[in-house]
Amino acid sequence: MYMDYSTFIGVEACADRTRPFTYAVIDRERVIRSIGSGNLRDAFVFLAGQENALAAINSPMTTSQGILKREEIRKKLSPNSHLSHWANLRLVEYELLQRGMHVPRTNSSRKNSPRWMRLGFQLFEEIRKLGYEQYPESNSPRQFFESQGEAIFWNLLGHAPLKRDTLEGCLQRQLVLDLCDLPVPDAMQFFEEITRHRLLQSKLPLEHLYLSTELNALAAAYTAWIAVNQPENLVSVGHTEEGIIYLPNQSVTRTDQ
């Protein structure tokens, strides 16, 4: 029997130089308990303070281990795949890219990886030292798994989301989270509060909107909630030697008629 968690955490790693981590917490009822951001130490302290939690982290766990170069793996791939272009990345990323999802590519060199990705590697190493076990570990009160924000929204929508760092992309993602019964502000309220005067004064009603990093962190927290409360709606992609990514396998747009 798996642990009955009371806290579900989402962590998003990004390229911001001063605050590369954004983290969000929801409870069993999907109430948003906190959202914050900071550096690697801040994220570490935040995770260290949790006693009973399942954390979904939107960052690669490891570098590419060359799984795609193995003959037995190559035989299972689509014959139309251009392997010469895909060899230096993880199998999980290859599979998501083949589905059309825009996800980061993790090469075999940690040194040559972007800074935010190296920080993500460090975070995974540090939380293991805290006693977090890799999901699914039935008896551990603190567990973690890798997820991917863009892929989460793709699966929840059932198609490619709008670009994440645009106004329309944030509006769309916030609507998706609302359909997942997370108590986020109604994104459509943004349009209700736009006036001619506000547009001319460059004063848009952005106070009702989350940042793209916050939306990704909330989506990851929701995925952790799905893993415990609706495990039949959780899917895994990837290879155990390089990292398994967990995603919600449902399309909220199907019920939003």
C-alpha positions, 0 to 999 in steps of 0.5 A: 500500500502506498503512502497516504500523502497530505502534501503535493509539491511541484517544482519548476526549474528555469533559466532565471539567474537569481530565482531559478526554482519556483515551487507550489504546494497543494493539499488533498483537497487541491487547495493551493497552500503556498507558491514561492521561488528562489535559488537552489538553497531556497528550494532545498530548505523548502523541501527539507521542511516537508514531513509527508510529501510527494514532489514532482520536479520539472527538470531532468534527473540525469544526463543522457546515458546513450540509451538511444544508441543501443541496437535493441532500443533503436529497433523499437523506434519508428522507422521514419526517425532521424536517429542521427539528430536524436542520439545525444538526448534521453529516450524520454525526450525523444519519445515526447518530441516524437509526439510533437511536444517541445521539451528540453533535450538533455545531452550526455555532458553535465558540464555542457548542460545549461545552468538551470539544468545543472541546478536541477541535477543538484536538486535531485542529488540534495533531496536524496540526502534529505531522505526523499525516495524515488517514486514509487517507494511504498514505505517512504513518507517523502518521495519525488519523481521527474515531470515536465511542465510543457508535456503536462499541459499537452496531455491535459489539453489533448493538443499543443498548448499556446507558447508558455511565456505569452499572455495567451499561453498563461491564460490558457494554462490557468484555464486548464488548471481551473478545469482540474479543480485547482482554485486559481482565479478565473483567467477569463476575468482578465478580459472582463477588466480590460477597458479602453483606458487601461489599454491606453495607459498600459495597465493590464489587469495582470494581478489575476494571472500566474506567471508561466513558472508558477503555472508549471509548478502548480501543474507538477503539484497536480500531477503529484496529486494525480499519482496518489488520488487517481493513479489510473490517470498517471502515465510514465514515459522513458527508461529507468536508466535515464529517468522516467517522467510521469504525466497526467493522462487525461484531457480536461478539454473533453469535458469543457463543452 
